[in-house]
């Protein structure tokens, strides 16, 4: 029996016994969690765009005459 089949059986059993449903399957939100974690790490290291959508930094000094110089 797969994890999904077991989960569906647990939901059915809980409904028949008038009990709360079991929590959702593990891994359901893994993609969203990993994206949020990546954004957080990128912001802390200065490599990603901030919440305002600012430019990415490359770690190199700005060329002479540029606005960031």
N, CA, C and O atoms as a printed pandas DataFrame, in Angstrom:
     atom_number atom_name residue_name chain_id  residue_number  x_coord  y_coord  z_coord
0              1         N          UNK        A               1    0.852   -1.166    0.000
1              2        CA          UNK        A               1    0.000    0.000    0.000
2              3         C          UNK        A               1    0.904    1.237    0.000
3              4         O          UNK        A               1    1.848    1.329    0.786
4              5         N          UNK        A               2    0.608    2.167   -0.875
5              6        CA          UNK        A               2    1.417    3.385   -0.951
6              7         C          UNK        A               2    1.006    4.358    0.151
7              8         O          UNK        A               2   -0.016    4.173    0.813
8              9         N          UNK        A               3    1.807    5.380    0.331
9             10        CA          UNK        A               3    1.507    6.394    1.351
10            11         C          UNK        A               3    0.205    7.121    1.024
11            12         O          UNK        A               3   -0.570    7.455    1.921
12            13         N          UNK        A               4   -0.029    7.363   -0.258
13            14        CA          UNK        A               4   -1.264    8.047   -0.659
14            15         C          UNK        A               4   -2.485    7.185   -0.344
15            16         O          UNK        A               4   -3.485    7.685    0.172
16            17         N          UNK        A               5   -2.402    5.890   -0.653
17            18        CA          UNK        A               5   -3.518    4.996   -0.358
18            19         C          UNK        A               5   -3.786    4.925    1.145
19            20         O          UNK        A               5   -4.938    4.930    1.576
20            21         N          UNK        A               6   -2.714    4.859    1.940
21            22        CA          UNK        A               6   -2.885    4.829    3.391
22            23         C          UNK        A               6   -3.524    6.122    3.886
23            24         O          UNK        A               6   -4.386    6.101    4.764
24            25         N          UNK        A               7   -3.107    7.221    3.329
25            26        CA          UNK        A               7   -3.663    8.515    3.731
26            27         C          UNK        A               7   -5.164    8.582    3.399
27            28         O          UNK        A               7   -5.965    9.035    4.216
28            29         N          UNK        A               8   -5.531    8.132    2.207
29            30        CA          UNK        A               8   -6.949    8.129    1.834
30            31         C          UNK        A               8   -7.763    7.216    2.745
31            32         O          UNK        A               8   -8.889    7.548    3.116
32            33         N          UNK        A               9   -7.200    6.078    3.101
33            34        CA          UNK        A               9   -7.882    5.170    4.026
34            35         C          UNK        A               9   -8.055    5.830    5.396
35            36         O          UNK        A               9   -9.112    5.701    6.014
36            37         N          UNK        A              10   -7.029    6.533    5.872
37            38        CA          UNK        A              10   -7.116    7.236    7.155
38            39         C          UNK        A              10   -8.187    8.326    7.121
39            40         O          UNK        A              10   -8.908    8.511    8.101
40            41         N          UNK        A              11   -8.299    9.046    6.012
41            42        CA          UNK        A              11   -9.322   10.078    5.874
42            43         C          UNK        A              11  -10.715    9.449    5.906
43            44         O          UNK        A              11  -11.614    9.954    6.578
44            45         N          UNK        A              12  -10.885    8.362    5.185
45            46        CA          UNK        A              12  -12.176    7.674    5.147
46            47         C          UNK        A              12  -12.547    7.151    6.539
47            48         O          UNK        A              12  -13.684    7.311    6.981
48            49         N          UNK        A              13  -11.608    6.540    7.211
49            50        CA          UNK        A              13  -11.856    6.001    8.552
50            51         C          UNK        A              13  -12.217    7.123    9.528
51            52         O          UNK        A              13  -13.133    6.967   10.335
52            53         N          UNK        A              14  -11.514    8.239    9.460
53            54        CA          UNK        A              14  -11.809    9.368   10.352
54            55         C          UNK        A              14  -13.203    9.921   10.086
55            56         O          UNK        A              14  -13.914   10.279   11.025
56            57         N          UNK        A              15  -13.598    9.995    8.825
57            58        CA          UNK        A              15  -14.934   10.506    8.481
58            59         C          UNK        A              15  -16.018    9.577    9.012
59            60         O          UNK        A              15  -17.039   10.040    9.521
60            61         N          UNK        A              16  -15.805    8.282    8.897
61            62        CA          UNK        A              16  -16.812    7.314    9.379
62            63         C          UNK        A              16  -16.942    7.348   10.899
63            64         O          UNK        A              16  -18.021    7.091   11.431
64            65         N          UNK        A              17  -15.857    7.661   11.602
65            66        CA          UNK        A              17  -15.877    7.693   13.060
66            67         C          UNK        A              17  -16.126    9.101   13.610
67            68         O          UNK        A              17  -16.037    9.324   14.818
68            69         N          UNK        A              18  -16.438   10.041   12.725
69            70        CA          UNK        A              18  -16.692   11.450   13.111
70            71         C          UNK        A              18  -15.516   12.041   13.877
71            72         O          UNK        A              18  -15.693   12.713   14.893
72            73         N          UNK        A              19  -14.346   11.787   13.385
73            74        CA          UNK        A              19  -13.122   12.338   13.983
74            75         C          UNK        A              19  -12.478   13.302   13.007
75            76         O          UNK        A              19  -12.775   13.263   11.813
76            77         N          UNK        A              20  -11.595   14.171   13.496
77            78        CA          UNK        A              20  -10.916   15.098   12.569
78            79         C          UNK        A              20  -10.030   14.337   11.583
79            80         O          UNK        A              20   -9.491   13.274   11.890
80            81         N          UNK        A              21   -9.900   14.905   10.418
81            82        CA          UNK        A              21   -9.074   14.289    9.366
82            83         C          UNK        A              21   -7.599   14.367    9.755
83            84         O          UNK        A              21   -7.202   15.286   10.471
84            85         N          UNK        A              22   -6.790   13.426    9.300
85            86        CA          UNK        A              22   -5.349   13.485    9.577
86            87         C          UNK        A              22   -4.716   14.670    8.838
87            88         O          UNK        A              22   -5.302   15.209    7.899
88            89         N          UNK        A              23   -3.525   15.064    9.268
89            90        CA          UNK        A              23   -2.860   16.184    8.584
90            91         C          UNK        A              23   -2.542   15.823    7.134
91            92         O          UNK        A              23   -2.496   14.642    6.789
92            93         N          UNK        A              24   -2.322   16.831    6.279
93            94        CA          UNK        A              24   -2.010   16.561    4.871
94            95         C          UNK        A              24   -0.723   15.746    4.736
95            96         O          UNK        A              24    0.090   15.669    5.657
96            97         N          UNK        A              25   -0.570   15.153    3.574
97            98        CA          UNK        A              25    0.617   14.337    3.319
98            99         C          UNK        A              25    1.887   15.159    3.435
99           100         O          UNK        A              25    1.902   16.330    3.055
100          101         N          UNK        A              26    2.958   14.563    3.958
101          102        CA          UNK        A              26    4.237   15.274    3.984
102          103         C          UNK        A              26    4.709   15.554    2.561
103          104         O          UNK        A              26    4.457   14.769    1.647
104          105         N          UNK        A              27    5.380   16.657    2.387
105          106        CA          UNK        A              27    5.914   16.992    1.075
106          107         C          UNK        A              27    4.966   17.810    0.216
107          108         O          UNK        A              27    5.309   18.181   -0.907
108          109         N          UNK        A              28    3.786   18.091    0.725
109          110        CA          UNK        A              28    2.793   18.801   -0.083
110          111         C          UNK        A              28    3.244   20.217   -0.441
111          112         O          UNK        A              28    2.951   20.709   -1.532
112          113         N          UNK        A              29    3.953   20.868    0.476
113          114        CA          UNK        A              29    4.361   22.264    0.251
114          115         C          UNK        A              29    5.878   22.409    0.135
115          116         O          UNK        A              29    6.410   23.497    0.355
116          117         N          UNK        A              30    6.571   21.341   -0.204
117          118        CA          UNK        A              30    8.033   21.390   -0.262
118          119         C          UNK        A              30    8.545   22.439   -1.246
119          120         O          UNK        A              30    9.500   23.155   -0.943
120          121         N          UNK        A              31    7.924   22.538   -2.415
121          122        CA          UNK        A              31    8.389   23.508   -3.418
122          123         C          UNK        A              31    8.305   24.931   -2.919
123          124         O          UNK        A              31    9.243   25.709   -3.091
124          125         N          UNK        A              32    7.181   25.282   -2.296
125          126        CA          UNK        A              32    7.010   26.642   -1.779
126          127         C          UNK        A              32    7.991   26.928   -0.638
127          128         O          UNK        A              32    8.535   28.028   -0.544
128          129         N          UNK        A              33    8.212   25.947    0.214
129          130        CA          UNK        A              33    9.144   26.123    1.329
130          131         C          UNK        A              33   10.562   26.323    0.807
131          132         O          UNK        A              33   11.278   27.201    1.289
132          133         N          UNK        A              34   10.972   25.527   -0.163
133          134        CA          UNK        A              34   12.316   25.673   -0.716
134          135         C          UNK        A              34   12.502   27.008   -1.422
135          136         O          UNK        A              34   13.564   27.619   -1.307
136          137         N          UNK        A              35   11.482   27.477   -2.156
137          138        CA          UNK        A              35   11.583   28.793   -2.805
138          139         C          UNK        A              35   11.723   29.900   -1.764
139          140         O          UNK        A              35   12.549   30.799   -1.928
140          141         N          UNK        A              36   10.931   29.847   -0.701
141          142        CA          UNK        A              36   11.008   30.871    0.347
142          143         C          UNK        A              36   12.371   30.840    1.035
143          144         O          UNK        A              36   12.950   31.888    1.319
144          145         N          UNK        A              37   12.879   29.644    1.300
145          146        CA          UNK        A              37   14.189   29.514    1.923
146          147         C          UNK        A              37   15.282   30.072    1.010
147          148         O          UNK        A              37   16.183   30.770    1.474
148          149         N          UNK        A              38   15.204   29.765   -0.283
149          150        CA          UNK        A              38   16.192   30.271   -1.234
150          151         C          UNK        A              38   16.171   31.803   -1.267
151          152         O          UNK        A              38   17.221   32.445   -1.258
152          153         N          UNK        A              39   14.978   32.374   -1.304
153          154        CA          UNK        A              39   14.869   33.849   -1.333
154          155         C          UNK        A              39   15.456   34.458   -0.075
155          156         O          UNK        A              39   16.140   35.480   -0.142
156          157         N          UNK        A              40   15.199   33.845    1.077
157          158        CA          UNK        A              40   15.714   34.360    2.347
158          159         C          UNK        A              40   17.241   34.322    2.354
159          160         O          UNK        A              40   17.885   35.306    2.718
160          161         N          UNK        A              41   17.816   33.203    1.956
161          162        CA          UNK        A              41   19.273   33.067    1.929
162          163         C          UNK        A              41   19.874   34.035    0.911
163          164         O          UNK        A              41   20.913   34.641    1.173
164          165         N          UNK        A              42   19.235   34.182   -0.235
165          166        CA          UNK        A              42   19.746   35.088   -1.263
166          167         C          UNK        A              42   19.744   36.534   -0.777
167          168         O          UNK        A              42   20.689   37.280   -1.036
168          169         N          UNK        A              43   18.689   36.927   -0.076
169          170        CA          UNK        A              43   18.624   38.298    0.452
170          171         C          UNK        A              43   19.697   38.523    1.491
171          172         O          UNK        A              43   20.336   39.575    1.502
172          173         N          UNK        A              44   19.909   37.546    2.371
173          174        CA          UNK        A              44   20.911   37.709    3.422
174          175         C          UNK        A              44   22.318   37.793    2.858
175          176         O          UNK        A              44   23.153   38.523    3.392
176          177         N          UNK        A              45   22.597   37.059    1.790
177          178        CA          UNK        A              45   23.939   37.078    1.221
178          179         C          UNK        A              45   24.112   38.220    0.217
179          180         O          UNK        A              45   25.218   38.454   -0.271
180          181         N          UNK        A              46   23.031   38.927   -0.091
181          182        CA          UNK        A              46   23.114   40.049   -1.025
182          183         C          UNK        A              46   23.126   39.616   -2.469
183          184         O          UNK        A              46   23.538   40.390   -3.332
184          185         N          UNK        A              47   22.684   38.396   -2.769
185          186        CA          UNK        A              47   22.723   37.903   -4.144
186          187         C          UNK        A              47   21.385   37.981   -4.845
187          188         O          UNK        A              47   21.338   37.892   -6.072
188          189         N          UNK        A              48   20.317   38.139   -4.128
189          190        CA          UNK        A              48   19.006   38.113   -4.755
190          191         C          UNK        A              48   18.327   39.451   -4.691
191          192         O          UNK        A              48   18.765   40.358   -3.982
192          193         N          UNK        A              49   17.250   39.568   -5.439
193          194        CA          UNK        A              49   16.456   40.781   -5.404
194          195         C          UNK        A              49   15.709   40.835   -4.082
195          196         O          UNK        A              49   15.226   39.814   -3.592
196          197         N          UNK        A              50   15.616   41.998   -3.518
197          198        CA          UNK        A              50   14.871   42.171   -2.283
198          199         C          UNK        A              50   13.389   42.185   -2.551
199          200         O          UNK        A              50   12.957   41.985   -3.687
200          201         N          UNK        A              51   12.599   42.421   -1.512
201          202        CA          UNK        A              51   11.154   42.429   -1.693
202          203         C          UNK        A              51   10.683   43.507   -2.655
203          204         O          UNK        A              51    9.606   43.393   -3.240
204          205         N          UNK        A              52   11.490   44.561   -2.822
205          206        CA          UNK        A              52   11.092   45.629   -3.732
206          207         C          UNK        A              52   11.506   45.331   -5.170
207          208         O          UNK        A              52   11.221   46.122   -6.069
208          209         N          UNK        A              53   12.173   44.203   -5.396
209          210        CA          UNK        A              53   12.577   43.847   -6.752
210          211         C          UNK        A              53   13.837   44.554   -7.198
211          212         O          UNK        A              53   14.019   44.799   -8.390
212          213         N          UNK        A              54   14.716   44.888   -6.257
213          214        CA          UNK        A              54   15.952   45.586   -6.573
214          215         C          UNK        A              54   16.878   44.741   -7.428
215          216         O          UNK        A              54   16.612   43.562   -7.660
216          217         N          UNK        A              55   17.964   45.339   -7.899
217          218        CA          UNK        A              55   18.874   44.614   -8.789
218          219         C          UNK        A              55   19.649   43.531   -8.044
219          220         O          UNK        A              55   19.858   43.611   -6.833
220          221         N          UNK        A              56   20.064   42.530   -8.791
221          222        CA          UNK        A              56   20.925   41.496   -8.235
222          223         C          UNK        A              56   22.327   42.061   -8.155
223          224         O          UNK        A              56   22.743   42.832   -9.019
224          225         N          UNK        A              57   23.059   41.680   -7.117
225          226        CA          UNK        A              57   24.439   42.125   -7.010
226          227         C          UNK        A              57   25.344   40.986   -7.448
227          228         O          UNK        A              57   24.994   39.815   -7.296
228          229         N          UNK        A              58   26.496   41.324   -7.986
229          230        CA          UNK        A              58   27.418   40.312   -8.478
230          231         C          UNK        A              58   28.630   40.154   -7.594
231          232         O          UNK        A              58   29.430   39.245   -7.813
232          233         N          UNK        A              59   28.792   41.008   -6.602
233          234        CA          UNK        A              59   29.958   40.941   -5.745
234          235         C          UNK        A              59   31.156   41.670   -6.316
235          236         O          UNK        A              59   32.210   41.718   -5.683
236          237         N          UNK        A              60   31.010   42.243   -7.511
237          238        CA          UNK        A              60   32.095   43.002   -8.129
238          239         C          UNK        A              60   31.861   44.493   -7.881
239          240         O          UNK        A              60   30.715   44.927   -7.757
240          241         N          UNK        A              61   32.936   45.277   -7.808
241          242        CA          UNK        A              61   32.756   46.728   -7.635
242          243         C          UNK        A              61   32.103   47.332   -8.873
243          244         O          UNK        A              61   32.257   46.832   -9.987
244          245         N          UNK        A              62   31.372   48.417   -8.650
245          246        CA          UNK        A              62   30.708   49.103   -9.756
246          247         C          UNK        A              62   31.765   49.777  -10.641
247          248         O          UNK        A              62   32.778   50.259  -10.135
248          249         N          UNK        A              63   31.533   49.812  -11.955
249          250        CA          UNK        A              63   32.491   50.478  -12.837
250          251         C          UNK        A              63   32.502   51.991  -12.565
251          252         O          UNK        A              63   31.514   52.558  -12.098
252          253         N          UNK        A              64   33.634   52.625  -12.867
253          254        CA          UNK        A              64   33.722   54.078  -12.659
254          255         C          UNK        A              64   32.659   54.816  -13.463
255          256         O          UNK        A              64   32.390   54.489  -14.619
256          257         N          UNK        A              65   32.066   55.809  -12.832
257          258        CA          UNK        A              65   31.072   56.625  -13.510
258          259         C          UNK        A              65   29.662   56.048  -13.433
259          260         O          UNK        A              65   28.724   56.691  -13.906
260          261         N          UNK        A              66   29.477   54.872  -12.863
261          262        CA          UNK        A              66   28.138   54.320  -12.743
262          263         C          UNK        A              66   27.474   54.886  -11.487
263          264         O          UNK        A              66   28.170   55.372  -10.596
264          265         N          UNK        A              67   26.161   54.832  -11.401
265          266        CA          UNK        A              67   25.467   55.413  -10.257
266          267         C          UNK        A              67   25.862   54.775   -8.922
267          268         O          UNK        A              67   25.770   55.433   -7.886
268          269         N          UNK        A              68   26.296   53.520   -8.921
269          270        CA          UNK        A              68   26.673   52.868   -7.669
270          271         C          UNK        A              68   28.109   53.104   -7.265
271          272         O          UNK        A              68   28.530   52.614   -6.217
272          273         N          UNK        A              69   28.879   53.835   -8.052
273          274        CA          UNK        A              69   30.303   54.032   -7.771
274          275         C          UNK        A              69   30.531   55.111   -6.747
275          276         O          UNK        A              69   31.675   55.400   -6.399
